[in-house]
Amino acid sequence: MDNKDNFQPFVSANQKLPEFTFKAVLLGIILAIVFGAANAYLGLYAGMTVSASIPAAVISMAILRRLLRRAPS
């Protein structure tokens, strides 16, 4: 690659981004309640359960992307 010298990272190495925020914790709690209840209902009704972790992760990333989207500057 000839562009190694021109590479500009999106997030600089000295920038610290918050990872453990109130929005992330609140969204995790809400999704855990919703998917836990749905999984318990399905287990009691149909006699089998599904893993809810992958759909919860995908939905939470979509919600966080919408919530954290910044206005164009």
PyMOL Python script that loads the backbone (N, CA, C, O; Angstrom):
from pymol import cmd

cmd.read_pdbstr("""\
ATOM      1  N   MET A   1       0.837  -1.185   0.000  1.00  0.00           N
ATOM      2  CA  MET A   1       0.000   0.000   0.000  1.00  0.00           C
ATOM      3  C   MET A   1       0.877   1.241   0.000  1.00  0.00           C
ATOM      4  O   MET A   1       1.790   1.381   0.813  1.00  0.00           O
ATOM      5  N   ASP A   2       0.587   2.108  -0.899  1.00  0.00           N
ATOM      6  CA  ASP A   2       1.340   3.354  -0.996  1.00  0.00           C
ATOM      7  C   ASP A   2       0.784   4.444  -0.096  1.00  0.00           C
ATOM      8  O   ASP A   2       1.437   5.470   0.094  1.00  0.00           O
ATOM      9  N   ASN A   3      -0.404   4.249   0.463  1.00  0.00           N
ATOM     10  CA  ASN A   3      -1.061   5.283   1.253  1.00  0.00           C
ATOM     11  C   ASN A   3      -0.773   5.179   2.740  1.00  0.00           C
ATOM     12  O   ASN A   3      -1.488   5.789   3.535  1.00  0.00           O
ATOM     13  N   LYS A   4       0.241   4.434   3.148  1.00  0.00           N
ATOM     14  CA  LYS A   4       0.533   4.297   4.579  1.00  0.00           C
ATOM     15  C   LYS A   4       0.897   5.636   5.215  1.00  0.00           C
ATOM     16  O   LYS A   4       0.537   5.895   6.363  1.00  0.00           O
ATOM     17  N   ASP A   5       1.594   6.470   4.490  1.00  0.00           N
ATOM     18  CA  ASP A   5       2.005   7.759   5.044  1.00  0.00           C
ATOM     19  C   ASP A   5       0.835   8.736   5.127  1.00  0.00           C
ATOM     20  O   ASP A   5       0.880   9.672   5.925  1.00  0.00           O
ATOM     21  N   ASN A   6      -0.197   8.543   4.331  1.00  0.00           N
ATOM     22  CA  ASN A   6      -1.327   9.465   4.288  1.00  0.00           C
ATOM     23  C   ASN A   6      -2.490   9.029   5.158  1.00  0.00           C
ATOM     24  O   ASN A   6      -3.518   9.706   5.190  1.00  0.00           O
ATOM     25  N   PHE A   7      -2.357   7.922   5.858  1.00  0.00           N
ATOM     26  CA  PHE A   7      -3.465   7.396   6.650  1.00  0.00           C
ATOM     27  C   PHE A   7      -3.751   8.297   7.849  1.00  0.00           C
ATOM     28  O   PHE A   7      -2.844   8.634   8.610  1.00  0.00           O
ATOM     29  N   GLN A   8      -5.024   8.688   8.015  1.00  0.00           N
ATOM     30  CA  GLN A   8      -5.472   9.488   9.151  1.00  0.00           C
ATOM     31  C   GLN A   8      -6.527   8.677   9.893  1.00  0.00           C
ATOM     32  O   GLN A   8      -7.604   8.450   9.343  1.00  0.00           O
ATOM     33  N   PRO A   9      -6.264   8.230  11.121  1.00  0.00           N
ATOM     34  CA  PRO A   9      -7.267   7.451  11.846  1.00  0.00           C
ATOM     35  C   PRO A   9      -8.481   8.307  12.205  1.00  0.00           C
ATOM     36  O   PRO A   9      -8.370   9.519  12.391  1.00  0.00           O
ATOM     37  N   PHE A  10      -9.633   7.659  12.299  1.00  0.00           N
ATOM     38  CA  PHE A  10     -10.863   8.362  12.640  1.00  0.00           C
ATOM     39  C   PHE A  10     -10.818   8.870  14.072  1.00  0.00           C
ATOM     40  O   PHE A  10     -11.244   9.991  14.354  1.00  0.00           O
ATOM     41  N   VAL A  11     -10.295   8.037  14.985  1.00  0.00           N
ATOM     42  CA  VAL A  11     -10.133   8.415  16.388  1.00  0.00           C
ATOM     43  C   VAL A  11      -8.645   8.417  16.681  1.00  0.00           C
ATOM     44  O   VAL A  11      -7.969   7.407  16.487  1.00  0.00           O
ATOM     45  N   SER A  12      -8.134   9.544  17.146  1.00  0.00           N
ATOM     46  CA  SER A  12      -6.707   9.620  17.420  1.00  0.00           C
ATOM     47  C   SER A  12      -6.339   8.758  18.625  1.00  0.00           C
ATOM     48  O   SER A  12      -7.195   8.425  19.444  1.00  0.00           O
ATOM     49  N   ALA A  13      -5.075   8.404  18.725  1.00  0.00           N
ATOM     50  CA  ALA A  13      -4.603   7.506  19.783  1.00  0.00           C
ATOM     51  C   ALA A  13      -4.696   8.146  21.169  1.00  0.00           C
ATOM     52  O   ALA A  13      -4.844   7.428  22.158  1.00  0.00           O
ATOM     53  N   ASN A  14      -4.615   9.449  21.266  1.00  0.00           N
ATOM     54  CA  ASN A  14      -4.653  10.103  22.578  1.00  0.00           C
ATOM     55  C   ASN A  14      -6.065  10.529  23.000  1.00  0.00           C
ATOM     56  O   ASN A  14      -6.238  11.098  24.078  1.00  0.00           O
ATOM     57  N   GLN A  15      -7.063  10.264  22.174  1.00  0.00           N
ATOM     58  CA  GLN A  15      -8.442  10.622  22.510  1.00  0.00           C
ATOM     59  C   GLN A  15      -9.084   9.486  23.289  1.00  0.00           C
ATOM     60  O   GLN A  15      -8.961   8.322  22.905  1.00  0.00           O
ATOM     61  N   LYS A  16      -9.768   9.813  24.380  1.00  0.00           N
ATOM     62  CA  LYS A  16     -10.448   8.813  25.196  1.00  0.00           C
ATOM     63  C   LYS A  16     -11.946   8.965  25.026  1.00  0.00           C
ATOM     64  O   LYS A  16     -12.508  10.032  25.276  1.00  0.00           O
ATOM     65  N   LEU A  17     -12.588   7.882  24.595  1.00  0.00           N
ATOM     66  CA  LEU A  17     -14.031   7.878  24.381  1.00  0.00           C
ATOM     67  C   LEU A  17     -14.707   7.119  25.513  1.00  0.00           C
ATOM     68  O   LEU A  17     -14.206   6.076  25.933  1.00  0.00           O
ATOM     69  N   PRO A  18     -15.840   7.621  26.019  1.00  0.00           N
ATOM     70  CA  PRO A  18     -16.537   6.907  27.094  1.00  0.00           C
ATOM     71  C   PRO A  18     -17.159   5.620  26.568  1.00  0.00           C
ATOM     72  O   PRO A  18     -17.772   5.610  25.501  1.00  0.00           O
ATOM     73  N   GLU A  19     -16.998   4.535  27.320  1.00  0.00           N
ATOM     74  CA  GLU A  19     -17.573   3.257  26.923  1.00  0.00           C
ATOM     75  C   GLU A  19     -18.695   2.832  27.864  1.00  0.00           C
ATOM     76  O   GLU A  19     -19.600   2.104  27.456  1.00  0.00           O
ATOM     77  N   PHE A  20     -18.648   3.268  29.093  1.00  0.00           N
ATOM     78  CA  PHE A  20     -19.612   2.877  30.115  1.00  0.00           C
ATOM     79  C   PHE A  20     -20.443   4.106  30.438  1.00  0.00           C
ATOM     80  O   PHE A  20     -20.112   4.865  31.349  1.00  0.00           O
ATOM     81  N   THR A  21     -21.529   4.302  29.687  1.00  0.00           N
ATOM     82  CA  THR A  21     -22.339   5.502  29.847  1.00  0.00           C
ATOM     83  C   THR A  21     -23.716   5.147  30.404  1.00  0.00           C
ATOM     84  O   THR A  21     -24.117   3.983  30.422  1.00  0.00           O
ATOM     85  N   PHE A  22     -24.415   6.158  30.847  1.00  0.00           N
ATOM     86  CA  PHE A  22     -25.762   5.966  31.389  1.00  0.00           C
ATOM     87  C   PHE A  22     -26.705   5.418  30.330  1.00  0.00           C
ATOM     88  O   PHE A  22     -27.502   4.526  30.620  1.00  0.00           O
ATOM     89  N   LYS A  23     -26.631   5.936  29.102  1.00  0.00           N
ATOM     90  CA  LYS A  23     -27.489   5.462  28.017  1.00  0.00           C
ATOM     91  C   LYS A  23     -27.250   3.982  27.728  1.00  0.00           C
ATOM     92  O   LYS A  23     -28.201   3.230  27.516  1.00  0.00           O
ATOM     93  N   ALA A  24     -25.994   3.563  27.717  1.00  0.00           N
ATOM     94  CA  ALA A  24     -25.663   2.163  27.435  1.00  0.00           C
ATOM     95  C   ALA A  24     -26.190   1.247  28.536  1.00  0.00           C
ATOM     96  O   ALA A  24     -26.732   0.180  28.248  1.00  0.00           O
ATOM     97  N   VAL A  25     -26.036   1.653  29.786  1.00  0.00           N
ATOM     98  CA  VAL A  25     -26.519   0.835  30.904  1.00  0.00           C
ATOM     99  C   VAL A  25     -28.044   0.766  30.896  1.00  0.00           C
ATOM    100  O   VAL A  25     -28.613  -0.311  31.081  1.00  0.00           O
ATOM    101  N   LEU A  26     -28.705   1.886  30.686  1.00  0.00           N
ATOM    102  CA  LEU A  26     -30.164   1.919  30.648  1.00  0.00           C
ATOM    103  C   LEU A  26     -30.710   1.063  29.508  1.00  0.00           C
ATOM    104  O   LEU A  26     -31.660   0.303  29.699  1.00  0.00           O
ATOM    105  N   LEU A  27     -30.114   1.183  28.333  1.00  0.00           N
ATOM    106  CA  LEU A  27     -30.544   0.382  27.198  1.00  0.00           C
ATOM    107  C   LEU A  27     -30.310  -1.102  27.464  1.00  0.00           C
ATOM    108  O   LEU A  27     -31.145  -1.927  27.094  1.00  0.00           O
ATOM    109  N   GLY A  28     -29.203  -1.458  28.093  1.00  0.00           N
ATOM    110  CA  GLY A  28     -28.929  -2.853  28.435  1.00  0.00           C
ATOM    111  C   GLY A  28     -29.946  -3.420  29.404  1.00  0.00           C
ATOM    112  O   GLY A  28     -30.381  -4.562  29.255  1.00  0.00           O
ATOM    113  N   ILE A  29     -30.324  -2.639  30.385  1.00  0.00           N
ATOM    114  CA  ILE A  29     -31.328  -3.082  31.359  1.00  0.00           C
ATOM    115  C   ILE A  29     -32.685  -3.286  30.689  1.00  0.00           C
ATOM    116  O   ILE A  29     -33.351  -4.296  30.917  1.00  0.00           O
ATOM    117  N   ILE A  30     -33.089  -2.324  29.863  1.00  0.00           N
ATOM    118  CA  ILE A  30     -34.379  -2.425  29.183  1.00  0.00           C
ATOM    119  C   ILE A  30     -34.418  -3.636  28.261  1.00  0.00           C
ATOM    120  O   ILE A  30     -35.389  -4.393  28.275  1.00  0.00           O
ATOM    121  N   LEU A  31     -33.367  -3.830  27.456  1.00  0.00           N
ATOM    122  CA  LEU A  31     -33.343  -4.971  26.546  1.00  0.00           C
ATOM    123  C   LEU A  31     -33.270  -6.294  27.295  1.00  0.00           C
ATOM    124  O   LEU A  31     -33.849  -7.286  26.850  1.00  0.00           O
ATOM    125  N   ALA A  32     -32.570  -6.326  28.421  1.00  0.00           N
ATOM    126  CA  ALA A  32     -32.502  -7.561  29.209  1.00  0.00           C
ATOM    127  C   ALA A  32     -33.880  -7.933  29.739  1.00  0.00           C
ATOM    128  O   ALA A  32     -34.243  -9.109  29.752  1.00  0.00           O
ATOM    129  N   ILE A  33     -34.646  -6.944  30.176  1.00  0.00           N
ATOM    130  CA  ILE A  33     -36.000  -7.218  30.673  1.00  0.00           C
ATOM    131  C   ILE A  33     -36.906  -7.698  29.544  1.00  0.00           C
ATOM    132  O   ILE A  33     -37.622  -8.686  29.704  1.00  0.00           O
ATOM    133  N   VAL A  34     -36.881  -7.012  28.411  1.00  0.00           N
ATOM    134  CA  VAL A  34     -37.757  -7.368  27.291  1.00  0.00           C
ATOM    135  C   VAL A  34     -37.418  -8.751  26.746  1.00  0.00           C
ATOM    136  O   VAL A  34     -38.306  -9.590  26.594  1.00  0.00           O
ATOM    137  N   PHE A  35     -36.137  -8.997  26.451  1.00  0.00           N
ATOM    138  CA  PHE A  35     -35.765 -10.287  25.868  1.00  0.00           C
ATOM    139  C   PHE A  35     -35.833 -11.411  26.891  1.00  0.00           C
ATOM    140  O   PHE A  35     -36.110 -12.554  26.527  1.00  0.00           O
ATOM    141  N   GLY A  36     -35.589 -11.117  28.151  1.00  0.00           N
ATOM    142  CA  GLY A  36     -35.745 -12.139  29.190  1.00  0.00           C
ATOM    143  C   GLY A  36     -37.190 -12.566  29.347  1.00  0.00           C
ATOM    144  O   GLY A  36     -37.483 -13.754  29.480  1.00  0.00           O
ATOM    145  N   ALA A  37     -38.095 -11.595  29.331  1.00  0.00           N
ATOM    146  CA  ALA A  37     -39.514 -11.911  29.431  1.00  0.00           C
ATOM    147  C   ALA A  37     -39.996 -12.678  28.203  1.00  0.00           C
ATOM    148  O   ALA A  37     -40.767 -13.630  28.327  1.00  0.00           O
ATOM    149  N   ALA A  38     -39.546 -12.268  27.021  1.00  0.00           N
ATOM    150  CA  ALA A  38     -39.948 -12.965  25.800  1.00  0.00           C
ATOM    151  C   ALA A  38     -39.419 -14.396  25.790  1.00  0.00           C
ATOM    152  O   ALA A  38     -40.121 -15.316  25.371  1.00  0.00           O
ATOM    153  N   ASN A  39     -38.203 -14.582  26.243  1.00  0.00           N
ATOM    154  CA  ASN A  39     -37.602 -15.913  26.288  1.00  0.00           C
ATOM    155  C   ASN A  39     -38.321 -16.797  27.311  1.00  0.00           C
ATOM    156  O   ASN A  39     -38.553 -17.977  27.050  1.00  0.00           O
ATOM    157  N   ALA A  40     -38.670 -16.242  28.459  1.00  0.00           N
ATOM    158  CA  ALA A  40     -39.396 -17.007  29.478  1.00  0.00           C
ATOM    159  C   ALA A  40     -40.786 -17.372  28.985  1.00  0.00           C
ATOM    160  O   ALA A  40     -41.237 -18.497  29.199  1.00  0.00           O
ATOM    161  N   TYR A  41     -41.471 -16.447  28.330  1.00  0.00           N
ATOM    162  CA  TYR A  41     -42.804 -16.727  27.786  1.00  0.00           C
ATOM    163  C   TYR A  41     -42.741 -17.840  26.739  1.00  0.00           C
ATOM    164  O   TYR A  41     -43.547 -18.770  26.759  1.00  0.00           O
ATOM    165  N   LEU A  42     -41.783 -17.732  25.835  1.00  0.00           N
ATOM    166  CA  LEU A  42     -41.647 -18.757  24.806  1.00  0.00           C
ATOM    167  C   LEU A  42     -41.310 -20.109  25.425  1.00  0.00           C
ATOM    168  O   LEU A  42     -41.802 -21.140  24.969  1.00  0.00           O
ATOM    169  N   GLY A  43     -40.477 -20.110  26.458  1.00  0.00           N
ATOM    170  CA  GLY A  43     -40.132 -21.359  27.122  1.00  0.00           C
ATOM    171  C   GLY A  43     -41.326 -21.997  27.799  1.00  0.00           C
ATOM    172  O   GLY A  43     -41.479 -23.217  27.753  1.00  0.00           O
ATOM    173  N   LEU A  44     -42.171 -21.206  28.422  1.00  0.00           N
ATOM    174  CA  LEU A  44     -43.351 -21.739  29.093  1.00  0.00           C
ATOM    175  C   LEU A  44     -44.453 -22.125  28.105  1.00  0.00           C
ATOM    176  O   LEU A  44     -45.165 -23.106  28.318  1.00  0.00           O
ATOM    177  N   TYR A  45     -44.590 -21.361  27.038  1.00  0.00           N
ATOM    178  CA  TYR A  45     -45.667 -21.605  26.083  1.00  0.00           C
ATOM    179  C   TYR A  45     -45.337 -22.764  25.137  1.00  0.00           C
ATOM    180  O   TYR A  45     -46.154 -23.666  24.952  1.00  0.00           O
ATOM    181  N   ALA A  46     -44.153 -22.741  24.543  1.00  0.00           N
ATOM    182  CA  ALA A  46     -43.810 -23.726  23.512  1.00  0.00           C
ATOM    183  C   ALA A  46     -42.902 -24.837  24.029  1.00  0.00           C
ATOM    184  O   ALA A  46     -42.728 -25.852  23.354  1.00  0.00           O
ATOM    185  N   GLY A  47     -42.331 -24.665  25.195  1.00  0.00           N
ATOM    186  CA  GLY A  47     -41.457 -25.685  25.738  1.00  0.00           C
ATOM    187  C   GLY A  47     -40.039 -25.632  25.222  1.00  0.00           C
ATOM    188  O   GLY A  47     -39.255 -26.549  25.469  1.00  0.00           O
ATOM    189  N   MET A  48     -39.692 -24.562  24.500  1.00  0.00           N
ATOM    190  CA  MET A  48     -38.319 -24.412  24.038  1.00  0.00           C
ATOM    191  C   MET A  48     -37.954 -22.928  24.047  1.00  0.00           C
ATOM    192  O   MET A  48     -38.823 -22.062  23.941  1.00  0.00           O
ATOM    193  N   THR A  49     -36.684 -22.656  24.173  1.00  0.00           N
ATOM    194  CA  THR A  49     -36.228 -21.267  24.218  1.00  0.00           C
ATOM    195  C   THR A  49     -35.200 -21.032  23.124  1.00  0.00           C
ATOM    196  O   THR A  49     -34.652 -21.971  22.547  1.00  0.00           O
ATOM    197  N   VAL A  50     -34.957 -19.778  22.859  1.00  0.00           N
ATOM    198  CA  VAL A  50     -33.953 -19.392  21.871  1.00  0.00           C
ATOM    199  C   VAL A  50     -32.961 -18.464  22.542  1.00  0.00           C
ATOM    200  O   VAL A  50     -33.256 -17.847  23.565  1.00  0.00           O
ATOM    201  N   SER A  51     -31.800 -18.377  21.962  1.00  0.00           N
ATOM    202  CA  SER A  51     -30.804 -17.460  22.486  1.00  0.00           C
ATOM    203  C   SER A  51     -31.194 -16.040  22.091  1.00  0.00           C
ATOM    204  O   SER A  51     -31.361 -15.740  20.909  1.00  0.00           O
ATOM    205  N   ALA A  52     -31.335 -15.179  23.075  1.00  0.00           N
ATOM    206  CA  ALA A  52     -31.766 -13.807  22.812  1.00  0.00           C
ATOM    207  C   ALA A  52     -30.593 -12.835  22.778  1.00  0.00           C
ATOM    208  O   ALA A  52     -30.799 -11.640  22.568  1.00  0.00           O
ATOM    209  N   SER A  53     -29.378 -13.314  22.978  1.00  0.00           N
ATOM    210  CA  SER A  53     -28.240 -12.399  23.070  1.00  0.00           C
ATOM    211  C   SER A  53     -27.883 -11.772  21.724  1.00  0.00           C
ATOM    212  O   SER A  53     -27.542 -10.590  21.681  1.00  0.00           O
ATOM    213  N   ILE A  54     -27.948 -12.516  20.637  1.00  0.00           N
ATOM    214  CA  ILE A  54     -27.579 -11.964  19.334  1.00  0.00           C
ATOM    215  C   ILE A  54     -28.614 -10.942  18.856  1.00  0.00           C
ATOM    216  O   ILE A  54     -28.221  -9.851  18.445  1.00  0.00           O
ATOM    217  N   PRO A  55     -29.911 -11.239  18.889  1.00  0.00           N
ATOM    218  CA  PRO A  55     -30.871 -10.192  18.504  1.00  0.00           C
ATOM    219  C   PRO A  55     -30.800  -8.962  19.410  1.00  0.00           C
ATOM    220  O   PRO A  55     -30.961  -7.837  18.938  1.00  0.00           O
ATOM    221  N   ALA A  56     -30.563  -9.168  20.701  1.00  0.00           N
ATOM    222  CA  ALA A  56     -30.460  -8.028  21.613  1.00  0.00           C
ATOM    223  C   ALA A  56     -29.257  -7.166  21.262  1.00  0.00           C
ATOM    224  O   ALA A  56     -29.347  -5.939  21.308  1.00  0.00           O
ATOM    225  N   ALA A  57     -28.142  -7.779  20.917  1.00  0.00           N
ATOM    226  CA  ALA A  57     -26.950  -7.015  20.547  1.00  0.00           C
ATOM    227  C   ALA A  57     -27.179  -6.217  19.271  1.00  0.00           C
ATOM    228  O   ALA A  57     -26.784  -5.054  19.187  1.00  0.00           O
ATOM    229  N   VAL A  58     -27.809  -6.827  18.287  1.00  0.00           N
ATOM    230  CA  VAL A  58     -28.066  -6.131  17.019  1.00  0.00           C
ATOM    231  C   VAL A  58     -29.036  -4.972  17.221  1.00  0.00           C
ATOM    232  O   VAL A  58     -28.808  -3.875  16.710  1.00  0.00           O
ATOM    233  N   ILE A  59     -30.106  -5.208  17.955  1.00  0.00           N
ATOM    234  CA  ILE A  59     -31.093  -4.152  18.193  1.00  0.00           C
ATOM    235  C   ILE A  59     -30.495  -3.022  19.022  1.00  0.00           C
ATOM    236  O   ILE A  59     -30.761  -1.851  18.752  1.00  0.00           O
ATOM    237  N   SER A  60     -29.688  -3.360  20.030  1.00  0.00           N
ATOM    238  CA  SER A  60     -29.094  -2.306  20.860  1.00  0.00           C
ATOM    239  C   SER A  60     -28.121  -1.448  20.065  1.00  0.00           C
ATOM    240  O   SER A  60     -28.056  -0.237  20.277  1.00  0.00           O
ATOM    241  N   MET A  61     -27.365  -2.052  19.154  1.00  0.00           N
ATOM    242  CA  MET A  61     -26.448  -1.253  18.329  1.00  0.00           C
ATOM    243  C   MET A  61     -27.225  -0.337  17.389  1.00  0.00           C
ATOM    244  O   MET A  61     -26.806   0.795  17.144  1.00  0.00           O
ATOM    245  N   ALA A  62     -28.344  -0.810  16.862  1.00  0.00           N
ATOM    246  CA  ALA A  62     -29.167   0.044  15.999  1.00  0.00           C
ATOM    247  C   ALA A  62     -29.763   1.205  16.789  1.00  0.00           C
ATOM    248  O   ALA A  62     -29.809   2.333  16.298  1.00  0.00           O
ATOM    249  N   ILE A  63     -30.218   0.934  18.009  1.00  0.00           N
ATOM    250  CA  ILE A  63     -30.790   1.997  18.846  1.00  0.00           C
ATOM    251  C   ILE A  63     -29.712   2.992  19.248  1.00  0.00           C
ATOM    252  O   ILE A  63     -29.921   4.203  19.166  1.00  0.00           O
ATOM    253  N   LEU A  64     -28.565   2.490  19.680  1.00  0.00           N
ATOM    254  CA  LEU A  64     -27.481   3.395  20.079  1.00  0.00           C
ATOM    255  C   LEU A  64     -26.988   4.228  18.904  1.00  0.00           C
ATOM    256  O   LEU A  64     -26.629   5.393  19.075  1.00  0.00           O
ATOM    257  N   ARG A  65     -26.970   3.644  17.726  1.00  0.00           N
ATOM    258  CA  ARG A  65     -26.533   4.410  16.554  1.00  0.00           C
ATOM    259  C   ARG A  65     -27.475   5.584  16.301  1.00  0.00           C
ATOM    260  O   ARG A  65     -27.028   6.678  15.958  1.00  0.00           O
ATOM    261  N   ARG A  66     -28.767   5.360  16.468  1.00  0.00           N
ATOM    262  CA  ARG A  66     -29.745   6.431  16.296  1.00  0.00           C
ATOM    263  C   ARG A  66     -29.652   7.475  17.407  1.00  0.00           C
ATOM    264  O   ARG A  66     -29.751   8.674  17.149  1.00  0.00           O
ATOM    265  N   LEU A  67     -29.459   7.008  18.655  1.00  0.00           N
ATOM    266  CA  LEU A  67     -29.397   7.940  19.783  1.00  0.00           C
ATOM    267  C   LEU A  67     -28.134   8.788  19.793  1.00  0.00           C
ATOM    268  O   LEU A  67     -28.163   9.956  20.182  1.00  0.00           O
ATOM    269  N   LEU A  68     -27.035   8.198  19.367  1.00  0.00           N
ATOM    270  CA  LEU A  68     -25.759   8.896  19.466  1.00  0.00           C
ATOM    271  C   LEU A  68     -25.356   9.600  18.172  1.00  0.00           C
ATOM    272  O   LEU A  68     -24.270  10.173  18.087  1.00  0.00           O
ATOM    273  N   ARG A  69     -26.216   9.557  17.182  1.00  0.00           N
ATOM    274  CA  ARG A  69     -25.902  10.230  15.924  1.00  0.00           C
ATOM    275  C   ARG A  69     -25.832  11.736  16.173  1.00  0.00           C
ATOM    276  O   ARG A  69     -26.743  12.324  16.756  1.00  0.00           O
ATOM    277  N   ARG A  70     -24.774  12.328  15.738  1.00  0.00           N
ATOM    278  CA  ARG A  70     -24.584  13.766  15.970  1.00  0.00           C
ATOM    279  C   ARG A  70     -25.094  14.565  14.791  1.00  0.00           C
ATOM    280  O   ARG A  70     -25.092  14.099  13.652  1.00  0.00           O
ATOM    281  N   ALA A  71     -25.522  15.755  15.080  1.00  0.00           N
ATOM    282  CA  ALA A  71     -26.003  16.641  14.019  1.00  0.00           C
ATOM    283  C   ALA A  71     -24.839  17.044  13.141  1.00  0.00           C
ATOM    284  O   ALA A  71     -23.728  17.220  13.641  1.00  0.00           O
ATOM    285  N   PRO A  72     -25.060  17.194  11.845  1.00  0.00           N
ATOM    286  CA  PRO A  72     -23.966  17.618  10.961  1.00  0.00           C
ATOM    287  C   PRO A  72     -23.464  19.000  11.337  1.00  0.00           C
ATOM    288  O   PRO A  72     -24.245  19.900  11.646  1.00  0.00           O
ATOM    289  N   SER A  73     -22.158  19.150  11.305  1.00  0.00           N
ATOM    290  CA  SER A  73     -21.586  20.437  11.703  1.00  0.00           C
ATOM    291  C   SER A  73     -21.330  21.352  10.559  1.00  0.00           C
ATOM    292  O   SER A  73     -20.850  22.468  10.756  1.00  0.00           O
TER     293      SER A  73
END
""", "prot")
cmd.dss("prot")
cmd.show_as("cartoon", "prot")
cmd.util.cbc("prot")
cmd.orient("prot")
